[in-house]
Amino acid sequence: MKNASIIVAGLLLVMAGLTAGAASSVPDAIANPGRPSTDREQDAHRKPAEILAFVGVGRDMEVMDVFSAGGYYTELLARVVGPAGKVIAYNNPPYARFAEKGIAARYAGDRLPNVRQVTSTIDDLELAPASLDAAIFIMSYHDLYWRPADGSWPPTDPAQLLGKLHAALKPGGVIVVQDHVATAGGDTAEVVDKLHRIDPAVVKADFAKAGFILDGESDVLAHPDDTHTILVFDEAIRGKTDQFLFRFRKTATE
């Protein structure tokens, strides 16, 4: 009977590890056997341990993954914040259509019960005031400036979204932006349309105008050999683009 009890206890621990039902440290969340194999294959070049440590995410937090697409980071966030925490996986309709299959697989069987999926235009996005501890843009902030000729992406206003996020953050809350570096200067929309990159100075200026302070920078995803002139989806550079990582903070007095 003693051995049987040990076996049952072990099975319960394994089952707990396959869901977002318990808060985890960042290393434990990354190592969790319940993560999809396709996610694990991306870990080496995406460096989630360093990114999540830079965000400062922890148990019981409420975090928003902005333009979360298929949810690679949404799942990690869900595991770290645990059952008392919450994650908002936000997509606008074009992002949701693009990642439709990945989204369906990610949330099948209510496997991430502390994640709330939100799909809406930025105009219609509603967030509770002072409810978020953090938000992240992972390789997606540049899309706010994307203006494809075929109209597949609606005009989006960075100032409008940052205003909504500023109001939704708690005092002292942070937003982390990771994106592909573009050469300084030039028309931002044209650069985004051609290369899916953005000038880091544009991002810093946007956040300053929205009332944020620059709280930290990291070169953990720097790739000095990147010329900043190649489309990020080109196989010659994909997964090896030079990327900036910024953390912006809402002041504690707001």
Steps between C-alpha positions, in 0.01 A plus 500: 500500500789733579645453150157553346462829688840615377407415140167686526673803651754498219227484236322794659819705489550417133141591418540831682805573289303455177269794566535858614342397829795588721730798503852421380834670502608612154746208460233252610246649260744463212587143598137396550431177304153624409637762262459420128809363329476774239544756778803320642666504159491881507647545847866510395467809280210667682670491845180502708682473834679827439193673358267403785762594759526841331122540523509405868196275477405304812220307663153652540567780252263615227683531169399580141662344193432762230453351152563161655437307175545127566593558863860386549550756775140489617550141613820576688339799670200288599723243665704759688209703639310187607130449574463820701656702220349594166627539145319691227585367153408791276474487121328725253297315232786478244737350756233255612439388141871464431555283810164320492637144500760571765245670723261204471773254595636716783172525688341166413345326799529813717867414556584855608204590723652823633525650149226726368500535125397842371453568129394851406607807314704749698200734484285243680763372743387543860738450793425550868678804643812430708461124460821392323839438656669469162449473125726374223541564128709219354608573142165670445525870586610585146166372371331807645665686212430240231297632207487220237370601159247216496324631810544172688604693810286795615660834586603480865589791725796434733405795720148366548618155609772636726247732660273207579790296636622790713157531661478122551838468672532525875734773626850362451382252235719429199480439128780307329557538127715260298530569130722485191743791459468724195753756384433842649302745292268443209124481489391257772201359310710438190774328701247280679326408175827409331697338784271451804754689709482824696744768607549465878490879534142502368394260775670703771334819374156337490524382859635832624204680341264252670643586843734205558858513620771279350583264785744256341668373184660166416721376218424133567354468148762710325645363175770742385540329161146598400511785248147616595411507129365147444137393535470317832332200332794446263652160579846660498412696814187344650552424867826699497382859464645770719228573755463768766339441838356794693309519829276801554343581836192691610612717787396392848337836569245480216 
